[in-house]
Amino acid sequence: MSQVTETATEVTADIGHVDVLVVGAGISGIGAAYHLLEQQPDKSFVVLDALETFGGTWWTHRYPGVRSDSDLFTFGYRFKPWRGTPIATAQEILSYLGEVIDENDIDRHIRYQHRILEAHWSTDDRLWSIVAIRTDTGEEVRFTAGFVWMCQGYYRHGEGYTPEWPAMVDFGGRIVHPQQWPDDLELAEQKVVVIGSGATAATLIPAIARECGHITMLQRSPTFFVVRPNSNELADTLRDLDIPDEWTHEIVRRKILKDQEAITKMSFESPELLRAFLVDTIRGLLPEGFDVDRHFNPTYRPWQQRLAVLPDGDLFEAIREGQASVVTDQIERFTPTGIQLESGDHLDADVIITATGFDLAVLGDIAFTIDGEPLTLSDTVTYRGIMFTGVPNLAYVFGYFRASWTLRADLIADFVCRLLGHMDECGATMVTPMLRPEDADMALGPWVDPENFNPGYLTRSMHLMPQQGDCEPWQMLHDYTVERDLLAAAALDDGTLELK
């Protein structure tokens, strides 16, 4: 597995200018580097990351049990077979990413501990000027690039989202957000309350339940869970038949995508039927008399927020064994010994863990300017969920909500590489999405329709994101089966991309 090397800091001064500057060395940035090497081998590029090494989320998240909530046959790259179980630990994912880096000699293109502060576009020079700081030395470094590819992810790694509840300062124990998990947290025999019921809470609770005196999941409202074995029968069969890993990977990916498409379609066409299926499948996994409808039957439509996967139902096992319990209620205030609930009940706690989500990082919290004017992203309209009107030579990776992030990262990489090639063919050094005259009266709406998908991190930050139109190509689509063909065939000369 690739590790941080001295090379990453020794050659910084030699970069100066690159054709493409990739922001982030997580799963999107490593994928972008691979596709550039494969599809645009003559382009010079560098990958800048503020962290000490590659991996992004899988490096920064250190809480117990951290794992994927997507299967690795689709969360993994299409070009790199996954050979493990469908739901993988952070360490397994890091090992996989390290193999991609090593096998393709990507490490020499990555500069770690480089936090980008500013990015300035000059139309006269046809260049992005990048100002970064070396987090290890404090040195300011500068680069220029013809094209910027934002692969930094979608949330702030440095801090999680914790609401402000009344009297938090009165609590006599310890309050911890999973995103800043401390090494010295003692849980043995402690009464622990985990606030939240999403993927992080569902991962964390079974990982620490046996260690705690008791652990309670306190939720304001329930989450839909999908329980499945952490194995894939089709993959196991193909492997037993000695089918090549590349074939197995592709066949299993196609089967998973077909199944996911059916579930997503059902969530729109027969949501109550899907609701009944999801809730009924977990009834038998919980203790007799457990109030399943109160604690695990959300008020929202299935897939209006992300379905959380429970490999082998480990959260429900902790509940069955009496190590964990669930409370659905509202927080009135914190007390010196725990949490007072609006129902009148009190939860005693020694440790409170706020698994309450994260904050969206809009364009990596980098200060962008276009010809000296600050970029206000909310004033733009998205082009295919990849670029923004009036913003030249910049692509942005945002993955799918109902499918694996990497599926879209791979499609965007194909599109960006094709666009770079098209610019070369046209002799253009600048490409900018621009609304056409026929788009002038187009109805505009939020970047994500809350009736379609409305998790907290999006609803809290939607006002900061670009708008979308009511027709292609001015929309952020959420369907891999549609975009797989649409992006590959998308015209680059239909007047929506201004080339100069």
C-alpha positions, 0 to 999 in steps of 0.5 A: 500500500502506498504511503506518504513519501518524501517525494511528495514534498521534495518536488513541489518547487518544480511544478510551477504550471500544469495543464490540469490541477486536481483538488483532493486525493480521495477516491474521486481525485485518485480516479481523476489521476488514473483517467488522465493518465489513460485518456489524456497521457500528454496532459501534465497534472498535479493532485493537491491534498491538505491531508498527510496522505491519500484517502480523504474520508477513509483517512480522516474518519477514525471512529470505531467500526468505520466502513462503507455504506455502499457496496464496493463493487460499485463504490470501487472503480470500474477499472479495478476489481474488488476482491473483498466483501461488499461492505468494507472497512476504512482500512480495506478501502485505503488498501484498495486505493493504495493499490490503484496509486502503486499500480499506476504510478500516481504517487509522483503526481500527488502533493500532500499537506497542500491546503488551497486557499485561493483560486483566481481565473484570468481570461487574459492569461487563460490560467488559474492561479492557485495559492496554497499553504504547506500545512507541514511548514507553513510555506505559501506555494503557488501554481498555475493551471489551465484547468481545475478539477474539483475532487475534494468531496462535499463536506468539511473534514476538519469539523462535523455538524453539531446542533446547539442544544440548551445547556450543553455546557452543563453536561458533566461528561464528555461530548464527542463528534465521530468526525473528531474521535479522540484516541483517549476516549474511555467507554468501558462500563460507561453509559453512552448516548449516541444522538442520531440514527444515520449510517454513522450511528448505525456503524458506531453503535454495534462496534462499541456496544459490548465495550460500554455499560449500555448504549442508547441511540437517541433519534429525533426521527427514524431512518430506513435500514436495509439488512443484508449479509456482508457477502455477495452470492453471485460474486462467491459463485463466480469466484468458485468457478475461477471466473477472472476477477475483471469479469466477476467485478463487471458482472456483479456491478451490473447485477447490483445496479439493476437491483438498485434501479428496481428499488429506486423505481419502486420508491417513486412508483410504489413508496408505501409498498417499499416502506412495508417491505423495508419495515417488515424485513426487520421486525423479526430481527428485533426483540418481541414486542419492540415498537418497530413502527415508532423507532424504524418507520420514518415519516419520509418516503423511502429514498427521500433520504439515504437508505442505511445498510446494516451488514448482517444486521449488527445494530439489531443484534446489539439491541436483541442482546440488550446492549443497545436501546433506541429512544425516539424523542426530542431533546429539551436540554442537556443536564449535568448527568445526561439529556432531558427529553421533551417527553419528560424522560431523562437519559443518563449519560457519561458520554454523549456522541453527536452523530449528527452529520457534517457541514457541506464544503462548497467548492472546498471552502476555497476563495474563487475569483473570476477576473478579479470578481469573487465567485458566488456559486449560488448565482450560477446554473449547473451544467450537467451537475459538473460545471457552472455557468460563467465559470471557465475551465472548472469541473466539480465532482459530486456523486450520486445520492442513491448509488455509489459516489464513484459511479458518477466520479468515473462518468465525470472523468470520462466527460472531462477527459473528452472535453479536454481533448475536444478543446485541443481539437478546436484550438481552444484554451477556455471553455465556459458553460453559458445559457443560450438565448433560448434558455433565458426564460427557463425556470430555475430551482434549487440544486437538489429538489427537496421533494426528491432528496432532503438530508440535513447537510443539503437542506442546511446549505442549499442556499450556497449551491448553484441553481438548476434548470428544468431541462438538460443540460442545466440539471443535476441528475441522479440516475446512473443508468441515464447518465451513463449514456447521456454523458457519453453522448453529450454534444460539446458543440451545441452552444451551451459550452463557449469555447475560445 
